[in-house]
Amino acid sequence: MRSILAGCAMLCAAALLGAGPAGAQESLGELLDRGAVKMTRAELVAALQNTVMSGDSLRRQGGAVRFEYSPDGTVTGVFRNDNGEFRHAGTWRVEDSGLFVRETTVTPGGDRRTERRFFYRLGDAYYAAEPTDERDAKVFKRLFEPRQ
């Protein structure tokens, strides 16, 4: 009985450690080796229109993002970390190469931000990466949900 309880405790601990929107950190090379494909402009535009995208921050460890994308090219969202909540409002587009570009103004502060990403799809899962083809680039899982 003790061995069963110990096994259950180990499984529960492993599940808790792996929890979170991104799961284990992965490189672009590992993702491609598993069969992921870079999304085309048409695929990404279709996926983002009227969508809420959320996940871990690519650049700020411990941060989380949640952005709402409209078909007219506008975006609103929030970045949260230990320092607080930072609202974003601006525009988004996808270039012919499939490069995603989001330009926002952040409040408080009024800082202007430009983010560039390539997106990859593996089955029904989406991943964001810095705009590079280097295999050691970090990728972060993104959840795409319909806007309510």
C-alpha positions as CSV (number, residue, x, y, z in Angstrom):
1,M,0.0,0.0,0.0
2,R,2.9,2.4,0.8
3,S,4.4,1.8,-2.6
4,I,1.1,2.6,-4.3
5,L,0.8,5.9,-2.3
6,A,4.4,6.8,-3.0
7,G,3.8,6.2,-6.7
8,C,0.7,8.4,-6.7
9,A,2.6,11.1,-4.8
10,M,5.4,11.1,-7.4
11,L,2.9,11.2,-10.3
12,C,1.0,14.1,-8.7
13,A,4.3,16.0,-8.1
14,A,5.4,15.5,-11.7
15,A,2.0,16.7,-12.9
16,L,2.3,19.9,-10.8
17,L,5.8,20.6,-11.9
18,G,4.9,20.3,-15.6
19,A,1.7,22.4,-15.3
20,G,1.3,25.7,-17.0
21,P,0.5,27.1,-20.4
22,A,3.9,26.4,-22.0
23,G,4.9,23.1,-20.4
24,A,8.5,22.1,-20.8
25,Q,10.8,24.6,-22.7
26,E,11.5,23.5,-26.2
27,S,13.7,24.7,-29.0
28,L,12.6,25.4,-32.6
29,G,14.7,22.5,-33.8
30,E,13.0,20.0,-31.4
31,L,9.6,21.3,-32.4
32,L,10.4,21.0,-36.2
33,D,11.8,17.5,-35.6
34,R,8.4,16.5,-34.1
35,G,6.7,17.6,-37.3
36,A,5.7,21.3,-36.7
37,V,5.4,23.6,-39.7
38,K,5.8,27.3,-40.0
39,M,2.4,28.9,-40.6
40,T,1.8,30.8,-43.8
41,R,0.3,34.3,-43.9
42,A,-3.1,33.0,-44.9
43,E,-3.1,30.4,-42.1
44,L,-2.0,32.8,-39.4
45,V,-4.5,35.6,-40.5
46,A,-7.3,33.1,-40.4
47,A,-6.2,31.7,-37.0
48,L,-5.9,35.2,-35.4
49,Q,-9.1,36.9,-36.5
50,N,-11.5,37.2,-33.6
51,T,-9.1,35.2,-31.5
52,V,-7.8,35.5,-27.9
53,M,-4.1,34.4,-27.8
54,S,-2.5,33.6,-24.5
55,G,0.7,32.1,-23.1
56,D,4.0,32.7,-21.4
57,S,6.1,35.7,-22.3
58,L,8.9,35.0,-24.7
59,R,11.2,37.7,-23.2
60,R,10.2,38.0,-19.6
61,Q,10.5,34.9,-17.4
62,G,7.4,34.6,-15.2
63,G,5.3,36.9,-17.4
64,A,2.1,36.0,-19.2
65,V,0.4,37.5,-22.2
66,R,-3.3,37.6,-23.3
67,F,-4.2,39.5,-26.5
68,E,-7.5,39.9,-28.4
69,Y,-7.2,40.2,-32.2
70,S,-9.8,41.8,-34.4
71,P,-10.3,41.3,-38.2
72,D,-9.7,45.0,-38.8
73,G,-6.1,44.7,-37.6
74,T,-6.5,46.1,-34.1
75,V,-5.3,44.4,-31.0
76,T,-5.8,44.9,-27.2
77,G,-4.2,42.9,-24.5
78,V,-2.4,42.6,-21.2
79,F,1.0,41.5,-20.0
80,R,1.3,40.4,-16.4
81,N,4.3,39.7,-14.2
82,D,5.5,40.4,-10.7
83,N,5.7,44.1,-11.4
84,G,2.0,44.4,-12.3
85,E,-0.3,44.5,-15.2
86,F,0.5,46.4,-18.4
87,R,-2.2,47.1,-21.0
88,H,-1.5,47.1,-24.7
89,A,-3.5,48.6,-27.6
90,G,-2.5,48.9,-31.2
91,T,-2.4,47.0,-34.5
92,W,-1.3,43.7,-35.9
93,R,-0.5,42.3,-39.3
94,V,1.1,39.3,-41.0
95,E,3.6,39.9,-43.8
96,D,3.8,37.8,-46.9
97,S,6.7,35.8,-45.4
98,G,4.4,34.7,-42.5
99,L,6.1,37.1,-40.1
100,F,3.6,38.3,-37.5
101,V,4.0,42.0,-36.4
102,R,2.2,43.6,-33.4
103,E,2.7,47.3,-32.7
104,T,1.3,48.5,-29.4
105,T,1.3,51.4,-26.9
106,V,1.7,50.2,-23.3
107,T,-0.1,51.8,-20.3
108,P,0.9,52.9,-17.9
109,G,3.9,54.6,-19.3
110,G,3.1,55.1,-23.0
111,D,6.0,53.0,-24.3
112,R,5.7,51.8,-27.9
113,R,6.4,48.1,-28.5
114,T,6.9,46.2,-31.7
115,E,6.9,42.4,-31.5
116,R,7.9,40.2,-34.4
117,R,7.3,36.4,-34.3
118,F,7.0,33.4,-36.5
119,F,4.2,31.0,-35.6
120,Y,4.3,27.2,-35.9
121,R,1.6,24.6,-35.8
122,L,1.9,21.0,-34.6
123,G,-1.4,19.2,-34.8
124,D,-3.9,21.5,-33.0
125,A,-1.2,23.3,-31.0
126,Y,0.4,26.7,-31.8
127,Y,3.8,28.0,-30.9
128,A,5.5,31.4,-31.2
129,A,9.2,32.0,-31.8
130,E,11.6,34.9,-32.4
131,P,11.8,35.7,-36.1
132,T,14.8,33.4,-36.9
133,D,15.3,30.0,-38.4
134,E,18.0,29.0,-35.9
135,R,17.2,25.6,-34.5
136,D,18.2,26.6,-30.9
137,A,15.6,29.4,-30.8
138,K,13.2,29.1,-27.9
139,V,9.5,28.4,-28.7
140,F,6.5,29.1,-26.5
141,K,3.2,27.4,-26.7
142,R,0.2,29.7,-27.5
143,L,-3.4,29.0,-26.8
144,F,-5.8,30.4,-29.5
145,E,-9.4,30.7,-28.4
146,P,-12.4,32.3,-30.1
147,R,-13.3,35.8,-28.8
148,Q,-16.5,35.9,-26.8
